[in-house]
Amino acid sequence: MGVSGAMWAAGERYEPYMGRWSRKVAARFVSAVGGAEGRAWLDVGCGTGALTATILANAAPARVTGFDPSPGFVGHARAAIDDPRAGFAVGNAMALPLREESVDNAVSGLVLNFVPDPVQAAREMRRVTRRGGTIAAYVWDYADRMQMIRLFWDAAVALDPAAEELDEGQRFPICRPGGLGDAFRAAGLSDVEEFEVEVPTVFADFDDYWNPFLGAKGPAPNYTVGLPDEARGRLRERLRATLPIGADGSIALVARAWAVRARS
């Protein structure tokens, strides 16, 4: 597979794992952020472009600039979104390659928990946002109502207590109530308001739930593919026994994200 193929594959593996659910959350988040039409938006940690695509579809922006540290995700976003108002580049959330006060709204979806210094990332979002502009972000509630991940780690830790150190619910305090708000206030932002966004995540059957853990990137998929075959089989069957599988084989879960918005 060539470089472009590898970039596309990185995004394609993300889609059935998180992409399909992140788009649902993005739609409600963008609606909550609001704001006038014709604005310049910044998408920090744009990934495969789910949030950028939602902004383009629902917020009538003048332009959206997306940065992500992963060349694979940036390549996928460029290939998937051909809207002339969108642009993507590799970039670091803690040192954004933009001049001061160059955008109207700066947002970040499902990223700040992975940034080494989320307060610095929030400061950078503040730096590049015009006075009075909106700065907002959201992260998954890994410790509780991001159920596809919570149920995975509950099963994994029951079989392998050492897996607890990989559990996002344990690793990322910012993903708990108040975490994002504290980071934004520490970054000097004003009018900080926290809220939650919850969406249904319905899997067609057990394979629809399980198979993305075998090909995507992230703590849970990396843990799964790193297991010996026998241990992976035990985890699969533990999940099959504990997930709320309906009479038609579907699995109805929910995914909650903690969100915050503020003024620069």
C-alpha positions, -999 to 999 in steps of 0.1 A, spaced: 0 0 0 14 34 -10 15 65 12 -18 78 1 -34 44 6 -20 41 41 -34 76 49 -69 66 36 -68 33 55 -60 51 88 -92 71 84 -112 41 71 -104 21 102 -114 50 125 -148 53 108 -165 22 122 -148 25 155 -154 61 165 -161 82 134 -198 73 130 -205 82 166 -183 113 167 -203 128 138 -236 125 158 -220 143 188 -205 169 165 -239 179 151 -253 186 186 -221 203 196 -221 227 167 -257 236 173 -249 244 209 -219 265 199 -241 286 175 -229 319 162 -233 341 132 -228 328 96 -197 337 75 -172 331 103 -138 317 102 -135 284 122 -106 265 135 -109 227 142 -80 217 165 -73 180 163 -95 176 132 -89 138 128 -107 125 98 -128 157 95 -160 147 112 -164 180 131 -152 201 101 -178 185 79 -205 192 105 -194 229 107 -195 232 69 -230 216 67 -246 234 96 -229 266 105 -224 284 71 -188 293 78 -166 314 56 -138 289 61 -128 260 83 -91 253 90 -83 219 105 -50 208 121 -41 173 133 -7 158 143 -15 126 123 -6 128 86 -29 98 80 -60 116 94 -51 148 76 -48 129 43 -81 112 49 -98 146 57 -84 162 26 -96 133 4 -130 131 20 -139 168 21 -136 187 -11 -154 218 0 -133 249 -11 -140 265 23 -121 237 41 -83 234 45 -63 208 65 -27 206 76 -5 187 101 -2 208 132 3 207 170 -25 218 193 0 233 217 17 254 191 -8 263 164 7 277 132 -16 306 131 -12 343 139 -30 359 168 -67 367 165 -70 351 130 -102 330 135 -137 337 150 -144 303 165 -119 277 177 -132 243 185 -118 208 194 -136 175 193 -126 144 212 -89 155 214 -79 175 244 -76 144 266 -48 131 243 -29 164 243 0 164 268 -9 199 281 -46 207 275 -43 240 293 -17 251 268 -39 239 240 -67 260 253 -43 290 256 -34 285 220 -70 284 210 -75 316 229 -45 333 213 -57 327 177 -93 336 184 -105 372 179 -118 390 210 -153 380 218 -150 348 197 -162 314 209 -138 287 220 -153 253 227 -144 216 230 -158 182 240 -144 149 251 -159 115 257 -172 105 291 -149 75 293 -155 68 330 -192 64 326 -216 70 297 -193 64 268 -207 29 270 -190 11 241 -156 19 257 -167 16 294 -182 -19 289 -151 -29 269 -127 -19 297 -149 -34 324 -147 -68 306 -110 -65 299 -101 -56 335 -123 -84 349 -101 -108 329 -68 -89 332 -65 -65 361 -33 -50 345 -55 -36 317 -68 -10 341 -38 12 335 -48 16 299 -85 24 306 -92 60 294 -116 64 323 -87 61 346 -61 79 325 -79 111 316 -92 132 345 -102 159 320 -129 135 308 -148 138 340 -174 165 350 -156 198 354 -123 187 338 -127 208 306 -141 238 325 -111 238 348 -87 237 319 -104 265 301 -105 287 332 -68 280 338 -61 291 303 -77 325 311 -110 321 292 -141 339 304 -178 330 305 -170 293 308 -201 271 305 -201 233 307 -227 210 292 -232 174 282 -240 159 248 -255 124 246 -263 103 215 -275 68 209 -250 43 196 -269 13 182 -248 -16 168 -265 -39 143 -251 -70 160 -222 -82 181 -198 -83 151 -207 -46 144 -195 -38 180 -165 -62 182 -148 -60 147 -138 -23 149 -116 -32 180 -96 -54 157 -85 -28 131 -87 7 145 -61 27 164 -65 37 200 -60 23 235 -88 -3 234 -80 -16 198 -43 -16 205 -49 -37 236 -72 -61 217 -49 -68 188 -19 -72 212 -35 -101 231 -27 -137 224 -54 -154 204 -68 -173 234 -70 -142 256 -86 -122 228 -112 -150 224 -119 -149 262 -124 -111 260 -147 -115 230 -169 -140 248 -169 -120 280 -182 -90 261 -208 -112 243 -221 -124 276 -222 -89 293 -234 -66 265 -272 -58 264 -279 -78 232 -316 -74 221 -338 -101 207 -330 -90 172 -293 -91 179 -288 -54 181 -269 -37 209 -284 -3 220 -259 18 239 -254 55 245 -224 78 242 -220 109 263 -195 137 259 -186 165 283 -184 198 265 -174 234 274 -177 268 256 -162 301 265 -153 335 252 -118 347 243 
